[in-house]
Amino acid sequence: MGSAVRVLAEATPATRDRYVDLLRVGSLAVVVLGHWMMAAVTPDGVGNLLAVVPALQPLTWLLQVMPVFFFVGGFSHALSYRSLLLKRPEGSAASASADSATSADSVYAAFLRARLQRLLRPTMVFVLVWGVVALLVQLLGGGGGLTGVTLRLVTQPLWFIGIYLAMVAFTPPLLRLHERYGWGAFAGLAGAAAAVDVLRFAAGVPYVEFLNFAFVWLAVHQLGFLRADGRLGAGSASGAGLAPSTRLRSLRSLRVPALLAGGGLIGAAVLVAAGPYPLSMVGMPGEKVSNMAPPTLALLAHGLWLVGAVELLRAPAARLLARPRAWRTVVAANGVAMTAFLWHLTAMLGVYGALLALDVPLPEPATAAWWAQTPLRLAAAAALTAALVAAFRTFEHPAPPSATTPAPGSGPLAALGATLCLLGVLGLSMVGLGGLLEGRTALLIAIPVSAPAAVAMALGGWLLVERAGRGAR
């Protein structure tokens, strides 16, 4: 693996934005570490450290970095889709209109397949492996205690996969809106998110809050489009040792990120202080209002502050990533990041299960003994995650590009497949893998969904995307 990483790193084009890769890996790493730290496991169940020690909740303003991942996704999706558009074959002048529609349709199918491959292959393997384990456990009469909690919790992070699927699927139409309206497209989505919260909290309109799963996250995603067009500024030089005119341009390029960071931070603070938004930027057990589920305007303001902050750090990070060793580390981590994300809760709960099986005392969360044991638990979870990554990393490698062209009309089929994948993955994140034999269900858009049905939708949708995007020779 080391030699392969070295070859990939050395073959990196000079035009590649290495900072985006660092942000992708870094944001997932922070999420993993946050989950490990927040878990307050006792023999009676799994709690949340932030609920035990509310004074730690301000840390979520640094550790809730999912907006950064979705922002980076918007940047990457814009470049990928535009690249495919440039490669489409040109038709004759007489049939330009029809050819253009057919070509765009085929490009959409190819785009979905290319973007979803690396995401869904490791996800489906994770789901199938855990599905078999859950079925065997329940056939043998297990499923209680920490085992039952594990079967419920391991699929919860899949909500992130579902949201990301929606972002990929909506990239072409939202990119067209961006190309026409620029910042206006982002403002429209942000305004819609604000209107939803007004209807929710001021007018008491039921169920309207769920629209912000789209408006909030797609607004953050839209910022990635703006970055792809160079509209977020952030100069590439530090200013030291530069001519005055160059230094001035560098400082001006930091204006937009500084406004985003400062405005977002102040906006989030005002919204939380004025209410009804909670302090924590992650979900808390038992809370009446969560900033995460569904997302709120406060979370969008938090996302703006994070995007602005990471853009302000772009120049020093670019200098760091110019060093071969640092870039090789990022390349290596990027190749297994999704696999590590999928299996990190499995590793954490496995460590706690081993401690309970060996009768190792679990101190009360947030006590001195608990904090003293934390480094050992984190090291054990990291080691087990590394072992699971070694076992499953091969599924994260994308398949070779298709040698065929998607057929005309493949776009709607690919869109249907992506929709089924989205519903299946979100449904599985809600229902978990416990209660398979009892037919346990969870409500997904007012429809009861069981784990087997969710898995079937996800797998069927993935196959449709593969078929539509691959096409026929």
C-alpha positions as CSV (number, residue, x, y, z in Angstrom):
1,M,0.0,0.0,0.0
2,G,2.9,2.4,0.8
3,S,4.3,2.2,-2.7
4,A,0.9,2.7,-4.3
5,V,0.3,5.8,-2.1
6,R,3.7,7.2,-3.1
7,V,2.9,6.7,-6.8
8,L,-0.5,8.4,-6.5
9,A,1.0,11.2,-4.5
10,E,3.7,11.8,-7.0
11,A,1.3,11.6,-9.9
12,T,-0.9,14.4,-8.5
13,P,-1.5,17.1,-11.1
14,A,-0.2,20.6,-10.2
15,T,-3.7,22.0,-10.7
16,R,-5.3,19.8,-8.0
17,D,-6.6,21.6,-5.0
18,R,-5.0,19.5,-2.2
19,Y,-6.6,21.5,0.5
20,V,-10.0,20.1,-0.4
21,D,-8.7,16.5,0.1
22,L,-7.4,17.6,3.5
23,L,-10.7,19.1,4.5
24,R,-12.5,15.9,3.4
25,V,-10.3,13.7,5.5
26,G,-10.0,16.1,8.4
27,S,-13.8,16.6,8.7
28,L,-14.5,12.8,8.8
29,A,-11.6,12.3,11.3
30,V,-13.1,15.0,13.6
31,V,-16.6,13.3,13.4
32,V,-15.1,10.0,14.3
33,L,-13.1,11.4,17.3
34,G,-16.2,13.3,18.4
35,H,-18.3,10.1,18.4
36,W,-15.7,8.3,20.4
37,M,-15.4,11.0,22.9
38,M,-19.2,11.6,23.4
39,A,-20.1,8.0,24.1
40,A,-20.8,7.6,27.8
41,V,-21.2,3.8,28.0
42,T,-22.2,2.1,31.2
43,P,-23.4,-1.5,31.9
44,D,-26.9,0.0,31.7
45,G,-26.6,1.5,28.2
46,V,-25.1,4.3,26.1
47,G,-25.4,7.9,27.0
48,N,-24.0,11.2,25.8
49,L,-21.1,12.9,27.6
50,L,-22.5,16.3,26.6
51,A,-25.7,15.6,28.5
52,V,-23.7,14.5,31.5
53,V,-21.4,17.6,31.4
54,P,-23.5,20.4,29.7
55,A,-20.5,22.8,30.1
56,L,-18.8,20.9,27.3
57,Q,-21.5,21.7,24.7
58,P,-19.7,24.8,23.4
59,L,-17.1,22.4,22.0
60,T,-19.6,21.4,19.4
61,W,-19.1,24.8,17.7
62,L,-15.7,23.4,16.8
63,L,-16.3,19.7,16.5
64,Q,-19.6,19.7,14.5
65,V,-17.8,19.8,11.2
66,M,-20.3,18.0,8.9
67,P,-21.0,21.4,7.1
68,V,-17.3,21.4,6.0
69,F,-17.7,17.9,4.4
70,F,-20.9,19.0,2.6
71,F,-19.2,22.2,1.5
72,V,-16.3,20.3,0.1
73,G,-18.8,18.0,-1.6
74,G,-20.3,20.9,-3.5
75,F,-16.9,22.0,-4.8
76,S,-16.0,18.4,-6.0
77,H,-19.4,17.8,-7.5
78,A,-19.3,21.0,-9.5
79,L,-15.9,20.1,-11.0
80,S,-16.9,16.6,-11.7
81,Y,-20.1,17.4,-13.5
82,R,-18.6,20.2,-15.5
83,S,-15.8,17.8,-16.5
84,L,-18.3,15.3,-17.8
85,L,-20.2,18.0,-19.7
86,L,-17.0,19.0,-21.5
87,K,-16.4,15.4,-22.6
88,R,-19.8,14.8,-24.1
89,P,-19.8,14.2,-27.9
90,E,-20.9,17.1,-30.2
91,G,-24.0,16.5,-32.4
92,S,-24.7,18.0,-35.8
93,A,-26.1,21.5,-36.1
94,A,-29.4,20.1,-37.4
95,S,-30.1,18.0,-34.3
96,A,-28.3,20.2,-31.8
97,S,-31.3,20.7,-29.5
98,A,-32.3,17.0,-29.4
99,D,-28.7,15.9,-29.1
100,S,-28.0,18.4,-26.3
101,A,-31.0,17.1,-24.3
102,T,-30.0,13.5,-24.8
103,S,-26.3,14.2,-24.0
104,A,-27.2,16.0,-20.8
105,D,-29.4,13.1,-19.9
106,S,-26.6,10.6,-20.4
107,V,-24.1,12.9,-18.6
108,Y,-26.4,13.0,-15.5
109,A,-26.5,9.1,-15.4
110,A,-22.8,8.9,-15.8
111,F,-22.3,11.6,-13.1
112,L,-24.5,9.7,-10.6
113,R,-22.7,6.4,-11.2
114,A,-19.3,7.9,-10.9
115,R,-20.0,9.9,-7.7
116,L,-22.0,7.2,-6.0
117,Q,-19.6,4.3,-6.6
118,R,-17.1,5.1,-4.0
119,L,-19.8,6.0,-1.6
120,L,-22.2,3.1,-2.0
121,R,-19.8,0.1,-2.5
122,P,-18.4,0.3,1.0
123,T,-21.8,1.3,2.5
124,M,-23.5,-1.7,1.0
125,V,-20.8,-4.1,2.2
126,F,-21.1,-2.6,5.7
127,V,-24.9,-3.0,5.6
128,L,-24.8,-6.6,4.4
129,V,-22.2,-7.7,6.9
130,W,-24.0,-6.1,9.8
131,G,-27.3,-7.5,8.5
132,V,-26.0,-11.0,8.6
133,V,-24.6,-10.5,12.0
134,A,-27.8,-9.0,13.3
135,L,-29.9,-11.9,11.9
136,L,-27.6,-14.5,13.5
137,V,-27.6,-12.8,16.8
138,Q,-31.4,-12.7,16.9
139,L,-31.8,-16.3,15.7
140,L,-29.6,-17.3,18.6
141,G,-31.8,-15.5,21.0
142,G,-29.5,-12.5,21.6
143,G,-30.1,-8.8,21.0
144,G,-30.3,-7.5,24.6
145,G,-28.0,-5.2,26.6
146,L,-25.1,-3.6,24.8
147,T,-25.6,-6.0,21.8
148,G,-29.1,-4.6,21.2
149,V,-27.9,-1.0,21.6
150,T,-25.1,-1.8,19.1
151,L,-27.6,-3.1,16.5
152,R,-29.5,0.1,16.9
153,L,-26.6,2.5,16.9
154,V,-24.2,1.2,14.2
155,T,-26.5,2.4,11.4
156,Q,-27.3,5.8,12.7
157,P,-24.4,7.6,10.9
158,L,-25.9,6.5,7.6
159,W,-28.1,9.6,7.7
160,F,-25.0,11.4,6.5
161,I,-24.7,9.1,3.5
162,G,-28.4,9.7,2.7
163,I,-28.0,13.5,2.8
164,Y,-24.9,13.3,0.6
165,L,-26.8,11.1,-1.9
166,A,-29.4,13.9,-2.2
167,M,-26.7,16.5,-2.8
168,V,-25.2,14.4,-5.6
169,A,-28.6,13.9,-7.2
170,F,-29.5,17.7,-7.0
171,T,-26.1,18.9,-8.3
172,P,-27.0,19.5,-11.9
173,P,-30.2,21.6,-11.4
174,L,-28.6,23.5,-8.5
175,L,-25.4,24.1,-10.4
176,R,-27.5,25.7,-13.2
177,L,-29.2,27.9,-10.7
178,H,-25.7,28.9,-9.4
179,E,-24.4,29.7,-12.8
180,R,-27.4,31.9,-13.4
181,Y,-27.8,33.6,-10.1
182,G,-24.5,33.1,-8.2
183,W,-24.8,34.3,-4.6
184,G,-28.5,34.7,-5.2
185,A,-29.0,30.9,-5.5
186,F,-27.3,30.5,-2.1
187,A,-29.4,33.4,-0.6
188,G,-32.6,31.7,-1.9
189,L,-31.8,28.5,-0.1
190,A,-30.8,30.3,3.1
191,G,-33.9,32.4,2.9
192,A,-36.0,29.3,2.5
193,A,-34.3,27.8,5.6
194,A,-35.1,31.0,7.6
195,A,-38.7,31.0,6.4
196,V,-39.1,27.3,7.5
197,D,-38.0,28.2,11.0
198,V,-40.4,31.2,11.2
199,L,-43.2,28.9,10.2
200,R,-42.1,26.3,12.6
201,F,-41.5,28.4,15.7
202,A,-43.6,31.5,15.2
203,A,-46.6,30.1,13.4
204,G,-46.5,26.5,14.7
205,V,-47.0,24.9,11.3
206,P,-46.6,21.2,11.8
207,Y,-44.0,19.1,9.9
208,V,-42.6,22.1,7.9
209,E,-39.3,21.8,9.8
210,F,-38.4,18.7,7.8
211,L,-37.9,20.8,4.7
212,N,-34.7,22.1,6.3
213,F,-33.0,18.8,5.8
214,A,-32.9,20.0,2.2
215,F,-32.6,23.8,2.5
216,V,-29.9,24.0,5.2
217,W,-27.6,21.3,3.8
218,L,-28.1,22.3,0.2
219,A,-27.3,25.9,1.1
220,V,-23.9,24.7,2.6
221,H,-23.4,22.6,-0.5
222,Q,-24.1,25.7,-2.7
223,L,-21.1,27.4,-1.0
224,G,-18.9,24.7,-2.6
225,F,-20.1,25.8,-6.0
226,L,-19.1,29.4,-5.2
227,R,-15.7,28.1,-4.1
228,A,-15.3,26.2,-7.4
229,D,-15.8,29.5,-9.3
230,G,-13.3,31.4,-7.1
231,R,-16.0,33.6,-5.4
232,L,-14.9,32.9,-1.8
233,G,-11.5,34.6,-2.2
234,A,-8.9,33.3,0.2
235,G,-5.5,34.3,-1.2
236,S,-2.7,31.8,-1.6
237,A,0.0,33.9,0.0
238,S,0.7,34.9,3.5
239,G,1.6,38.5,2.7
240,A,5.1,38.3,4.3
241,G,7.8,39.5,2.0
242,L,5.5,40.5,-0.8
243,A,5.2,43.8,-2.6
244,P,2.6,46.2,-1.1
245,S,0.3,45.8,-4.1
246,T,0.4,42.0,-3.9
247,R,0.0,42.0,-0.2
248,L,-3.1,44.2,-0.6
249,R,-4.6,41.8,-3.1
250,S,-3.9,38.9,-0.7
251,L,-5.7,40.7,2.1
252,R,-8.6,41.6,0.0
253,S,-9.0,38.0,-1.0
254,L,-9.6,37.2,2.7
255,R,-12.5,39.5,2.9
256,V,-15.3,37.1,1.9
257,P,-14.1,34.2,4.2
258,A,-13.7,36.7,7.1
259,L,-17.2,38.0,6.5
260,L,-18.6,34.4,6.4
261,A,-16.7,33.4,9.6
262,G,-17.5,36.5,11.5
263,G,-21.1,36.8,10.3
264,G,-21.9,33.2,10.8
265,L,-20.4,33.1,14.3
266,I,-22.2,36.2,15.4
267,G,-25.4,35.0,13.8
268,A,-25.3,31.6,15.5
269,A,-24.6,33.3,18.8
270,V,-27.5,35.7,18.5
271,L,-29.9,33.0,17.4
272,V,-28.9,30.7,20.3
273,A,-29.0,33.6,22.8
274,A,-32.4,34.7,21.6
275,G,-33.8,31.2,21.4
276,P,-35.4,28.8,20.8
277,Y,-32.2,27.2,19.5
278,P,-30.1,25.1,21.8
279,L,-26.5,25.7,22.5
280,S,-25.3,22.3,21.2
281,M,-24.8,21.9,17.5
282,V,-25.3,18.2,17.8
283,G,-28.4,16.3,18.9
284,M,-28.9,15.8,22.6
285,P,-31.1,13.1,24.1
286,G,-34.5,14.2,25.2
287,E,-34.3,17.8,23.9
288,K,-37.4,19.4,22.5
289,V,-35.5,21.3,19.8
290,S,-32.4,20.0,18.1
291,N,-30.1,22.0,15.8
292,M,-29.4,18.8,13.8
293,A,-32.6,16.8,13.4
294,P,-34.1,18.6,11.6
295,P,-31.4,21.3,10.9
296,T,-32.1,24.8,11.9
297,L,-31.1,28.3,10.9
298,A,-28.6,28.3,13.8
299,L,-26.9,25.3,12.3
300,L,-26.7,27.1,8.9
301,A,-25.1,30.1,10.6
302,H,-22.7,27.6,12.3
303,G,-21.9,26.2,8.8
304,L,-21.1,29.7,7.5
305,W,-18.7,30.3,10.3
306,L,-16.9,27.0,9.7
307,V,-16.7,27.5,6.0
308,G,-15.2,31.0,6.5
309,A,-12.8,29.7,9.1
310,V,-11.4,26.9,6.9
311,E,-11.1,29.2,3.9
312,L,-9.0,31.6,6.0
313,L,-6.7,28.7,6.7
314,R,-6.3,27.7,3.0
315,A,-3.0,29.5,2.3
316,P,-1.0,28.0,5.3
317,A,-2.5,24.6,4.6
318,A,-1.5,24.8,1.0
319,R,2.1,25.4,2.0
320,L,2.0,22.4,4.3
321,L,0.5,20.1,1.7
322,A,3.3,21.1,-0.8
323,R,5.6,18.9,1.4
324,P,5.7,15.3,0.0
325,R,5.3,13.6,3.3
326,A,2.3,15.6,4.4
327,W,0.6,15.1,1.0
328,R,1.3,11.3,1.1
329,T,-0.4,11.1,4.4
330,V,-3.5,12.9,3.1
331,V,-3.6,10.6,0.0
332,A,-3.4,7.5,2.2
333,A,-6.1,8.7,4.5
334,N,-8.4,9.7,1.6
335,G,-8.3,6.2,0.2
336,V,-9.8,4.7,3.4
337,A,-11.8,7.6,4.9
338,M,-15.3,6.4,4.1
339,T,-14.5,2.8,5.3
340,A,-13.1,4.2,8.6
341,F,-16.2,6.3,9.0
342,L,-18.6,3.4,8.4
343,W,-16.9,1.1,10.9
344,H,-15.7,3.5,13.6
345,L,-18.8,3.0,15.8
346,T,-18.5,-0.8,15.4
347,A,-14.9,-0.5,16.7
348,M,-15.9,1.7,19.6
349,L,-18.8,-0.5,20.8
350,G,-16.5,-3.5,20.3
351,V,-14.0,-2.1,22.7
352,Y,-16.7,-1.4,25.3
353,G,-18.1,-4.9,24.7
354,A,-14.7,-6.4,25.3
355,L,-14.3,-4.4,28.5
356,L,-17.7,-5.7,29.8
357,A,-16.9,-9.3,28.8
358,L,-13.6,-9.2,30.6
359,D,-15.3,-7.6,33.7
360,V,-13.1,-4.5,33.5
361,P,-14.8,-1.8,35.6
362,L,-16.4,1.0,33.6
363,P,-16.1,4.2,35.6
364,E,-19.0,6.6,35.8
365,P,-18.8,9.0,32.8
366,A,-17.0,12.3,33.4
367,T,-15.4,11.2,36.6
368,A,-11.6,11.4,37.1
369,A,-11.3,7.6,36.6
370,W,-13.3,7.8,33.4
371,W,-11.1,10.6,32.0
372,A,-8.0,8.6,33.0
373,Q,-9.2,5.6,31.0
374,T,-10.2,7.7,27.9
375,P,-6.8,7.6,26.2
376,L,-6.7,3.8,26.4
377,R,-10.2,3.5,25.0
378,L,-9.4,5.8,22.2
379,A,-6.2,3.9,21.3
380,A,-8.1,0.6,21.4
381,A,-10.9,2.0,19.2
382,A,-8.4,3.4,16.7
383,A,-6.5,0.0,16.5
384,L,-9.7,-1.9,16.0
385,T,-10.9,0.6,13.3
386,A,-7.5,0.1,11.6
387,A,-8.1,-3.6,11.5
388,L,-11.6,-3.2,10.1
389,V,-10.2,-0.8,7.5
390,A,-7.6,-3.3,6.5
391,A,-10.3,-6.0,6.0
392,F,-12.8,-3.8,4.0
393,R,-10.8,-1.0,2.4
394,T,-10.7,-2.8,-1.0
395,F,-14.4,-2.0,-1.5
396,E,-13.7,1.7,-1.3
397,H,-11.6,1.6,-4.5
398,P,-13.8,2.8,-7.4
399,A,-14.4,0.4,-10.2
400,P,-12.7,1.2,-13.6
401,P,-14.6,3.8,-15.6
402,S,-17.2,2.3,-17.9
403,A,-16.1,1.9,-21.6
404,T,-19.7,2.4,-22.6
405,T,-21.9,5.5,-23.0
406,P,-25.2,5.7,-21.0
407,A,-28.1,5.2,-23.3
408,P,-30.6,8.0,-24.1
409,G,-33.3,8.2,-21.4
410,S,-30.9,6.9,-18.8
411,G,-31.2,10.0,-16.7
412,P,-34.7,9.3,-15.2
413,L,-33.7,5.7,-14.4
414,A,-30.6,6.9,-12.6
415,A,-32.6,9.5,-10.7
416,L,-35.1,6.8,-9.6
417,G,-32.2,4.7,-8.4
418,A,-30.6,7.5,-6.5
419,T,-34.0,8.2,-4.9
420,L,-34.4,4.6,-3.8
421,C,-30.9,4.6,-2.4
422,L,-31.6,7.8,-0.5
423,L,-34.8,6.4,1.0
424,G,-33.2,3.1,1.8
425,V,-30.2,4.5,3.5
426,L,-32.1,7.1,5.5
427,G,-34.7,4.4,6.5
428,L,-32.0,2.1,7.7
429,S,-30.3,4.9,9.8
430,M,-33.7,5.4,11.6
431,V,-34.8,1.8,12.1
432,G,-31.5,0.1,12.9
433,L,-30.9,-3.6,12.7
434,G,-32.5,-4.6,15.9
435,G,-35.8,-6.3,15.9
436,L,-35.4,-7.9,12.4
437,L,-37.4,-11.0,13.3
438,E,-40.1,-8.9,15.1
439,G,-40.6,-6.7,12.0
440,R,-39.6,-3.5,13.8
441,T,-40.3,-0.3,11.7
442,A,-39.6,3.4,11.8
443,L,-41.5,6.2,10.1
444,L,-39.8,7.6,7.0
445,I,-41.9,10.5,5.5
446,A,-45.0,9.1,7.3
447,I,-44.4,5.6,5.9
448,P,-43.4,2.7,8.1
449,V,-40.1,1.2,6.9
450,S,-38.5,-2.0,8.2
451,A,-34.8,-2.8,8.0
452,P,-35.2,-5.5,5.2
453,A,-37.3,-3.1,3.1
454,A,-34.7,-0.3,3.6
455,V,-31.8,-2.6,2.5
456,A,-33.8,-3.8,-0.5
457,M,-34.5,-0.2,-1.6
458,A,-30.8,0.8,-1.1
459,L,-29.5,-2.2,-3.1
460,G,-32.2,-2.0,-5.8
461,G,-31.5,1.8,-6.2
462,W,-27.7,1.2,-6.4
463,L,-28.2,-1.4,-9.2
464,L,-30.4,1.0,-11.1
465,V,-27.8,3.7,-10.9
466,E,-25.1,1.3,-12.0
467,R,-27.2,0.1,-15.0
468,A,-28.2,3.5,-16.1
469,G,-24.7,5.0,-15.8
470,R,-22.9,2.1,-17.5
471,G,-25.2,2.0,-20.5
472,A,-24.8,-0.5,-23.4
473,R,-22.1,-0.9,-25.9
